[in-house]
């Protein structure tokens, strides 16, 4: 099992943070992170062109999540979410390295 598979939660990360997911001021971020989780799950086990296409989708979704994080009011305390996104990013990079180099 890859680090990416171990890092992705069963269900959404927000299932363990219901108060955060219900905040109206971060609704777009909740959607972006949920889509990122789905996109990451979607690349697992892909090969060839399907993997390449999936990686482009994931890269674009990470950019969307980063954009939503930048838009947040600095007063919004979502440090756990930021850590989670960085853990996903690190696991994704490792997965890409293994899948694209064969090591």
C-alpha positions in Angstrom: 0.0 0.0 0.0 1.4 3.4 -1.0 1.8 6.3 1.3 -0.8 8.1 -0.7 -3.3 5.3 0.0 -2.5 5.4 3.7 -2.8 9.2 3.8 -6.2 9.4 2.1 -9.1 9.1 4.6 -12.0 6.8 4.2 -14.6 9.3 3.3 -13.8 13.0 3.5 -11.3 14.6 5.8 -14.1 16.9 6.8 -16.1 13.9 8.3 -13.8 14.3 11.4 -14.3 18.1 11.4 -18.0 18.7 11.0 -18.0 22.2 12.5 -15.4 23.3 10.0 -17.2 21.8 7.0 -20.4 23.7 8.0 -18.7 27.1 7.9 -20.1 29.2 5.1 -16.9 31.2 4.7 -14.9 28.2 3.6 -17.5 26.4 1.5 -15.4 26.6 -1.7 -12.4 25.2 0.1 -14.4 22.3 1.4 -15.5 21.5 -2.2 -11.9 21.9 -3.5 -10.4 19.6 -0.9 -13.2 17.0 -1.4 -12.6 17.1 -5.1 -8.8 16.7 -4.5 -9.4 13.6 -2.4 -11.6 12.2 -5.2 -9.0 13.0 -7.9 -6.2 11.5 -5.8 -8.2 8.3 -5.3 -8.9 8.3 -9.0 -5.2 8.0 -10.0 -4.5 5.0 -7.8 -3.6 2.0 -10.0 -3.6 4.0 -13.3 -0.9 3.5 -15.9 0.2 5.1 -19.1 -1.9 7.8 -20.6 -4.6 7.4 -18.0 -2.1 8.1 -15.3 -0.7 11.1 -17.2 -4.2 12.5 -17.6 -5.0 11.9 -14.0 -1.8 13.6 -12.8 -2.7 16.7 -14.7 -6.1 16.7 -13.1 -4.6 16.3 -9.6 -2.0 19.1 -10.2 -4.8 21.4 -11.3 -6.8 20.6 -8.2 -3.9 21.1 -5.9 -3.6 24.6 -7.5 -7.3 25.2 -6.8 -6.9 24.2 -3.1 -3.9 26.4 -2.8 -5.8 29.3 -4.3 -8.7 28.8 -1.9 -6.3 28.6 1.1 -4.8 31.9 0.0 -8.2 33.6 -0.2 -9.1 32.8 3.4 -9.1 35.4 6.1 -5.9 35.0 8.2 -8.2 34.8 11.2 -9.6 31.5 10.1 -7.9 28.8 12.0 -7.5 25.8 9.7 -4.0 24.7 10.6 -5.0 21.0 10.7 -6.4 21.3 7.2 -3.2 23.0 5.9 -1.1 20.2 7.5 -3.4 17.6 5.9 -3.1 19.2 2.4 0.7 19.2 2.8 0.7 15.5 3.8 -1.4 14.7 0.7 1.0 16.7 -1.4 4.0 14.9 -0.1 2.4 11.5 -0.5 1.3 12.4 -4.0 4.8 13.4 -5.0 6.1 10.2 -3.7 3.5 8.2 -5.6 4.2 10.1 -8.8 7.9 9.4 -8.4 7.4 5.7 -7.9 4.8 5.3 -10.6 6.7 7.3 -13.2 10.2 6.1 -12.6 9.4 2.5 -11.7 11.5 2.6 -8.6 
